[in-house]
């Protein structure tokens, strides 16, 4: 399921990242790689603040929908 469906406070693992090569590369540079655990800090109408590798990253709804988690 896309990470936008996860409630704040939950930790999940990235299982897939969709989108073009450019989008996947950008997310990878931010720390969003397969197998990485991320925590949803805040979810406001699909716009997210995520904790990944001890950093907090804000993503808009469109970009966050590309991160598939389990």
N, CA, C and O atoms as a GROMACS GRO file, in nm:
protein
  280
    1UNK      N    1   0.083  -0.118   0.000
    1UNK     CA    2   0.000   0.000   0.000
    1UNK      C    3   0.088   0.124   0.000
    1UNK      O    4   0.199   0.121   0.054
    2UNK      N    5   0.041   0.233  -0.058
    2UNK     CA    6   0.120   0.357  -0.059
    2UNK      C    7   0.135   0.412   0.083
    2UNK      O    8   0.046   0.396   0.167
    3UNK      N    9   0.246   0.475   0.108
    3UNK     CA   10   0.275   0.528   0.242
    3UNK      C   11   0.173   0.634   0.284
    3UNK      O   12   0.158   0.659   0.403
    4UNK      N   13   0.103   0.696   0.189
    4UNK     CA   14   0.004   0.798   0.225
    4UNK      C   15  -0.113   0.738   0.303
    4UNK      O   16  -0.188   0.812   0.367
    5UNK      N   17  -0.130   0.606   0.300
    5UNK     CA   18  -0.240   0.541   0.371
    5UNK      C   19  -0.203   0.503   0.514
    5UNK      O   20  -0.287   0.452   0.588
    6UNK      N   21  -0.080   0.528   0.554
    6UNK     CA   22  -0.032   0.494   0.688
    6UNK      C   23  -0.056   0.610   0.783
    6UNK      O   24  -0.031   0.726   0.750
    7UNK      N   25  -0.106   0.578   0.901
    7UNK     CA   26  -0.133   0.681   1.002
    7UNK      C   27  -0.005   0.726   1.070
    7UNK      O   28   0.092   0.651   1.078
    8UNK      N   29  -0.006   0.848   1.119
    8UNK     CA   30   0.109   0.905   1.189
    8UNK      C   31   0.147   0.818   1.309
    8UNK      O   32   0.060   0.767   1.380
    9UNK      N   33   0.276   0.802   1.329
    9UNK     CA   34   0.327   0.724   1.442
    9UNK      C   35   0.365   0.582   1.406
    9UNK      O   36   0.432   0.514   1.484
   10UNK      N   37   0.325   0.535   1.289
   10UNK     CA   38   0.355   0.398   1.248
   10UNK      C   39   0.486   0.391   1.171
   10UNK      O   40   0.521   0.481   1.095
   11UNK      N   41   0.558   0.280   1.192
   11UNK     CA   42   0.682   0.252   1.121
   11UNK      C   43   0.658   0.138   1.024
   11UNK      O   44   0.600   0.036   1.061
   12UNK      N   45   0.702   0.155   0.900
   12UNK     CA   46   0.681   0.055   0.796
   12UNK      C   47   0.810   0.038   0.716
   12UNK      O   48   0.904   0.116   0.731
   13UNK      N   49   0.814  -0.066   0.632
   13UNK     CA   50   0.931  -0.094   0.550
   13UNK      C   51   0.897  -0.071   0.403
   13UNK      O   52   0.790  -0.110   0.357
   14UNK      N   53   0.988  -0.009   0.330
   14UNK     CA   54   0.969   0.016   0.188
   14UNK      C   55   0.987  -0.114   0.111
   14UNK      O   56   1.088  -0.182   0.125
   15UNK      N   57   0.886  -0.149   0.028
   15UNK     CA   58   0.894  -0.271  -0.052
   15UNK      C   59   0.904  -0.242  -0.201
   15UNK      O   60   0.946  -0.329  -0.278
   16UNK      N   61   0.866  -0.121  -0.243
   16UNK     CA   62   0.875  -0.086  -0.385
   16UNK      C   63   0.866   0.065  -0.399
   16UNK      O   64   0.801   0.133  -0.320
   17UNK      N   65   0.933   0.116  -0.501
   17UNK     CA   66   0.923   0.258  -0.535
   17UNK      C   67   0.888   0.266  -0.683
   17UNK      O   68   0.963   0.216  -0.767
   18UNK      N   69   0.775   0.328  -0.714
   18UNK     CA   70   0.730   0.336  -0.853
   18UNK      C   71   0.766   0.472  -0.911
   18UNK      O   72   0.812   0.562  -0.840
   19UNK      N   73   0.745   0.486  -1.040
   19UNK     CA   74   0.772   0.612  -1.108
   19UNK      C   75   0.887   0.600  -1.206
   19UNK      O   76   0.944   0.492  -1.224
   20UNK      N   77   0.919   0.711  -1.267
   20UNK     CA   78   1.027   0.713  -1.365
   20UNK      C   79   1.162   0.694  -1.296
   20UNK      O   80   1.172   0.704  -1.174
   21UNK      N   81   1.263   0.667  -1.375
   21UNK     CA   82   1.398   0.649  -1.321
   21UNK      C   83   1.443   0.775  -1.247
   21UNK      O   84   1.508   0.766  -1.143
   22UNK      N   85   1.408   0.892  -1.300
   22UNK     CA   86   1.446   1.018  -1.238
   22UNK      C   87   1.382   1.032  -1.099
   22UNK      O   88   1.448   1.075  -1.004
   23UNK      N   89   1.255   0.995  -1.087
   23UNK     CA   90   1.185   1.003  -0.958
   23UNK      C   91   1.244   0.904  -0.860
   23UNK      O   92   1.268   0.938  -0.744
   24UNK      N   93   1.267   0.782  -0.904
   24UNK     CA   94   1.325   0.679  -0.815
   24UNK      C   95   1.464   0.721  -0.767
   24UNK      O   96   1.499   0.699  -0.651
   25UNK      N   97   1.544   0.780  -0.856
   25UNK     CA   98   1.677   0.826  -0.820
   25UNK      C   99   1.668   0.938  -0.716
   25UNK      O  100   1.744   0.939  -0.619
   26UNK      N  101   1.576   1.032  -0.736
   26UNK     CA  102   1.559   1.143  -0.640
   26UNK      C  103   1.521   1.090  -0.502
   26UNK      O  104   1.579   1.132  -0.402
   27UNK      N  105   1.425   0.998  -0.497
   27UNK     CA  106   1.385   0.942  -0.368
   27UNK      C  107   1.498   0.864  -0.303
   27UNK      O  108   1.516   0.868  -0.181
   28UNK      N  109   1.575   0.793  -0.385
   28UNK     CA  110   1.690   0.719  -0.333
   28UNK      C  111   1.792   0.813  -0.270
   28UNK      O  112   1.847   0.783  -0.164
   29UNK      N  113   1.816   0.926  -0.333
   29UNK     CA  114   1.910   1.024  -0.279
   29UNK      C  115   1.862   1.083  -0.147
   29UNK      O  116   1.943   1.128  -0.066
   30UNK      N  117   1.731   1.084  -0.126
   30UNK     CA  118   1.674   1.132   0.001
   30UNK      C  119   1.678   1.025   0.110
   30UNK      O  120   1.652   1.054   0.227
   31UNK      N  121   1.711   0.900   0.072
   31UNK     CA  122   1.719   0.791   0.169
   31UNK      C  123   1.609   0.689   0.158
   31UNK      O  124   1.606   0.593   0.235
   32UNK      N  125   1.518   0.706   0.063
   32UNK     CA  126   1.408   0.612   0.045
   32UNK      C  127   1.452   0.500  -0.049
   32UNK      O  128   1.438   0.511  -0.171
   33UNK      N  129   1.504   0.391   0.010
   33UNK     CA  130   1.552   0.277  -0.066
   33UNK      C  131   1.480   0.151  -0.019
   33UNK      O  132   1.427   0.146   0.092
   34UNK      N  133   1.478   0.048  -0.105
   34UNK     CA  134   1.411  -0.077  -0.072
   34UNK      C  135   1.465  -0.134   0.058
   34UNK      O  136   1.586  -0.136   0.081
   35UNK      N  137   1.375  -0.181   0.144
   35UNK     CA  138   1.411  -0.242   0.270
   35UNK      C  139   1.428  -0.145   0.385
   35UNK      O  140   1.438  -0.187   0.500
   36UNK      N  141   1.433  -0.016   0.356
   36UNK     CA  142   1.452   0.085   0.461
   36UNK      C  143   1.324   0.103   0.543
   36UNK      O  144   1.214   0.106   0.487
   37UNK      N  145   1.340   0.114   0.674
   37UNK     CA  146   1.226   0.142   0.760
   37UNK      C  147   1.205   0.292   0.768
   37UNK      O  148   1.300   0.368   0.785
   38UNK      N  149   1.080   0.334   0.756
   38UNK     CA  150   1.045   0.475   0.767
   38UNK      C  151   0.931   0.490   0.866
   38UNK      O  152   0.847   0.401   0.881
   39UNK      N  153   0.928   0.604   0.932
   39UNK     CA  154   0.822   0.635   1.028
   39UNK      C  155   0.744   0.755   0.978
   39UNK      O  156   0.802   0.855   0.937
   40UNK      N  157   0.612   0.743   0.981
   40UNK     CA  158   0.525   0.854   0.942
   40UNK      C  159   0.514   0.946   1.064
   40UNK      O  160   0.454   0.909   1.165
   41UNK      N  161   0.571   1.064   1.054
   41UNK     CA  162   0.568   1.161   1.164
   41UNK      C  163   0.436   1.236   1.162
   41UNK      O  164   0.374   1.255   1.266
   42UNK      N  165   0.393   1.278   1.043
   42UNK     CA  166   0.269   1.353   1.029
   42UNK      C  167   0.209   1.326   0.892
   42UNK      O  168   0.282   1.316   0.793
   43UNK      N  169   0.077   1.313   0.886
   43UNK     CA  170   0.007   1.287   0.760
   43UNK      C  171  -0.113   1.382   0.754
   43UNK      O  172  -0.214   1.361   0.822
   44UNK      N  173  -0.100   1.486   0.674
   44UNK     CA  174  -0.207   1.585   0.660
   44UNK      C  175  -0.257   1.580   0.517
   44UNK      O  176  -0.193   1.634   0.426
   45UNK      N  177  -0.372   1.517   0.496
   45UNK     CA  178  -0.434   1.502   0.364
   45UNK      C  179  -0.338   1.445   0.261
   45UNK      O  180  -0.338   1.486   0.145
   46UNK      N  181  -0.255   1.349   0.303
   46UNK     CA  182  -0.164   1.283   0.211
   46UNK      C  183  -0.028   1.350   0.198
   46UNK      O  184   0.064   1.291   0.142
   47UNK      N  185  -0.014   1.471   0.247
   47UNK     CA  186   0.117   1.536   0.250
   47UNK      C  187   0.187   1.489   0.376
   47UNK      O  188   0.134   1.505   0.487
   48UNK      N  189   0.305   1.433   0.361
   48UNK     CA  190   0.368   1.361   0.472
   48UNK      C  191   0.497   1.423   0.520
   48UNK      O  192   0.570   1.488   0.444
   49UNK      N  193   0.524   1.402   0.648
   49UNK     CA  194   0.657   1.421   0.703
   49UNK      C  195   0.700   1.282   0.747
   49UNK      O  196   0.636   1.218   0.830
   50UNK      N  197   0.810   1.235   0.689
   50UNK     CA  198   0.859   1.100   0.715
   50UNK      C  199   0.996   1.105   0.780
   50UNK      O  200   1.078   1.191   0.748
   51UNK      N  201   1.020   1.012   0.871
   51UNK     CA  202   1.152   0.999   0.933
   51UNK      C  203   1.222   0.882   0.865
   51UNK      O  204   1.174   0.769   0.869
   52UNK      N  205   1.335   0.912   0.804
   52UNK     CA  206   1.414   0.809   0.738
   52UNK      C  207   1.562   0.835   0.769
   52UNK      O  208   1.611   0.946   0.749
   53UNK      N  209   1.631   0.732   0.818
   53UNK     CA  210   1.773   0.744   0.850
   53UNK      C  211   1.802   0.866   0.937
   53UNK      O  212   1.891   0.944   0.904
   54UNK      N  213   1.730   0.884   1.044
   54UNK     CA  214   1.748   0.994   1.140
   54UNK      C  215   1.728   1.132   1.082
   54UNK      O  216   1.774   1.231   1.139
   55UNK      N  217   1.659   1.142   0.968
   55UNK     CA  218   1.626   1.272   0.909
   55UNK      C  219   1.476   1.278   0.889
   55UNK      O  220   1.410   1.176   0.872
   56UNK      N  221   1.422   1.399   0.891
   56UNK     CA  222   1.279   1.418   0.863
   56UNK      C  223   1.268   1.482   0.725
   56UNK      O  224   1.328   1.586   0.697
   57UNK      N  225   1.188   1.417   0.640
   57UNK     CA  226   1.170   1.462   0.502
   57UNK      C  227   1.022   1.487   0.478
   57UNK      O  228   0.938   1.405   0.514
   58UNK      N  229   0.990   1.602   0.418
   58UNK     CA  230   0.852   1.633   0.381
   58UNK      C  231   0.831   1.597   0.234
   58UNK      O  232   0.911   1.635   0.148
   59UNK      N  233   0.723   1.523   0.205
   59UNK     CA  234   0.688   1.486   0.068
   59UNK      C  235   0.544   1.524   0.040
   59UNK      O  236   0.457   1.509   0.126
   60UNK      N  237   0.518   1.573  -0.081
   60UNK     CA  238   0.380   1.600  -0.118
   60UNK      C  239   0.309   1.469  -0.153
   60UNK      O  240   0.373   1.365  -0.167
   61UNK      N  241   0.179   1.477  -0.166
   61UNK     CA  242   0.096   1.359  -0.191
   61UNK      C  243   0.141   1.283  -0.315
   61UNK      O  244   0.150   1.160  -0.312
   62UNK      N  245   0.170   1.352  -0.423
   62UNK     CA  246   0.209   1.287  -0.548
   62UNK      C  247   0.336   1.206  -0.533
   62UNK      O  248   0.343   1.092  -0.580
   63UNK      N  249   0.437   1.261  -0.468
   63UNK     CA  250   0.564   1.191  -0.451
   63UNK      C  251   0.550   1.077  -0.350
   63UNK      O  252   0.607   0.970  -0.369
   64UNK      N  253   0.474   1.099  -0.243
   64UNK     CA  254   0.458   0.997  -0.140
   64UNK      C  255   0.382   0.876  -0.193
   64UNK      O  256   0.407   0.765  -0.147
   65UNK      N  257   0.292   0.894  -0.287
   65UNK     CA  258   0.217   0.781  -0.344
   65UNK      C  259   0.308   0.684  -0.419
   65UNK      O  260   0.267   0.570  -0.445
   66UNK      N  261   0.426   0.724  -0.454
   66UNK     CA  262   0.520   0.638  -0.526
   66UNK      C  263   0.592   0.541  -0.434
   66UNK      O  264   0.654   0.446  -0.481
   67UNK      N  265   0.585   0.565  -0.303
   67UNK     CA  266   0.654   0.479  -0.206
   67UNK      C  267   0.553   0.375  -0.155
   67UNK      O  268   0.456   0.408  -0.088
   68UNK      N  269   0.580   0.250  -0.189
   68UNK     CA  270   0.493   0.139  -0.150
   68UNK      C  271   0.556   0.068  -0.030
   68UNK      O  272   0.673   0.032  -0.033
   69UNK      N  273   0.476   0.048   0.075
   69UNK     CA  274   0.526  -0.006   0.201
   69UNK      C  275   0.446  -0.127   0.245
   69UNK      O  276   0.337  -0.154   0.195
   70UNK      N  277   0.504  -0.199   0.340
   70UNK     CA  278   0.435  -0.314   0.401
   70UNK      C  279   0.452  -0.307   0.550
   70UNK      O  280   0.402  -0.394   0.622
   0.00000   0.00000   0.00000
